[in-house]
Amino acid sequence: MAQAAVNAVRALLEEHDHIVQEISGQNDFGEDLYVTFAENGRVTSDVIKVQVKGGNSWRRANGYAVPVDQHGDTWANGNIPVYCVVYDPDTKKLYWANATQQLRRSGPLNHPSVIGVSPNAVLNDSTMDSFVTQARRYVGRYRGRQAVLTHLGEMSGVDFDPMDHVLHFVNGDDEDLVFWKRPGDAFATLLLSAHDWEPYLVSLESLIRSELPVPDVGEEGRQKDQRGDPDLATAEDLELSRSETMWVASCFISTEQAEWTEGPTECEGCPSCTGEEPAEHANIAADLADAYVIARIIDRVEAEPDLLQRSILVMREEGELEPEIIAELSPLEADSRIVRQVTKLSRATVNDTEPEAFRLAILYLIQRVYIFGPSLPLDEQVQIVWRIPEPEKAVSDSASQA
């Protein structure tokens, strides 16, 4: 079965003109194939390694699982990323997962014992292009400036966008400070190794707030003083030295100068400017919107007890999912504790439900979330596109309440 699985993977990749080299199976190195991707008939410099498993023994209640065993360090820290591919003899299908990505996300001290493989992550002729795109993009994370962002991201637990402003500083105690600011934002996030990488939102004003003289305006006046936002951290809060404070201030100044030089970013039809279509977000940043989405989910699963099962079936039938969604599903579905929390999600269990379980529930139940302008009421500001549309009565009730 093992060799048949390797042959199936190799044949599929070679049918799409990629170059496959088989590694001797006499020793268990945790890698069966080297794959060099080709594009338009030309060989690229993008290479991955593949561990192939075949048979029913890798199947789990919610997908598949490939044991990490002694391969954790080499899969996580090697120069070439490792992917796991499972061949299921019953479905005659191949399923994939990015093992290196899962291990690096978990951190060096918390490696999982298995690599989760989602049943949505089908590898076939129709999904090959999206798989190759995802794999080549992941390989590219370790080149040039993106390699620096990847290193800082893995160190601090953040996925930085290539367009983000990310700067790094090491103080005299060998502690790391990472300055992270999205283009156009007034605030930045500070990530400090001395604070276990907990993110702190800061502005240039909040950093120097403690050094500004406070006028004697009486108690009432002090309560009305709007110079400081209590949600923004100060240099004093973060115990920054003067040199660290000046470094962060210089980061604000340099990033503002860079944005001024580059010119304003063109608006791409955001609702706050056009009043038309909403902007779609893969992740909802606002805590209020998160709470609203979770509340709506609980309302529906309590009103429709079979909603979760029906939504999962719809997801399976949709066929090709975005590779980023598949990469997120795999480790979540491999954790039986998280899966149990999702299946038991209700108003009574919500306080004991972990964030990962909420995320898995969102992936199962929701296709898209749109965020409109913040001036609208919350039920109009957040628009949910469910995998299974709401019953007509629920939709009409929601409309009448609005």
Secondary structure, DSSP 4 states (H G I P E B T S, - for coil): -HHHHHHHHHHHHHHTT-EEEEPPTTS--S--EEEEEEETTEEEEEEEEEEEEESGGGEETTEEEEE-GGGHHHHHHSSS-EEEEEEETTTTEEEEEEHHHHHHHH-TT---SEEEE-TT-EESTTTHHHHHHHHHHHHGGGSHHHHHHHHHHHHHT----TTSEEEEEE-TTS-EEEEEE-TT-S-EEEEEGGGTT-EEEE-HHHHTGGGSPPP--HHHHHHH--S--TTS--HHHHT--HHHHHHHHHHHHHHHHHHHHH-PPPP-S-HHHHSSSPEE-SS---HHHHHHHHHHHHHHHHH-TTHHHHHHHHHHHH-PPPHHHHHHHHHHHH-HHHHHHHHT-STTTGGG--HHHHHHHHHHHEEEEEE--TTS-HHHHEEEEESSPPPHHHHHHHHHH-
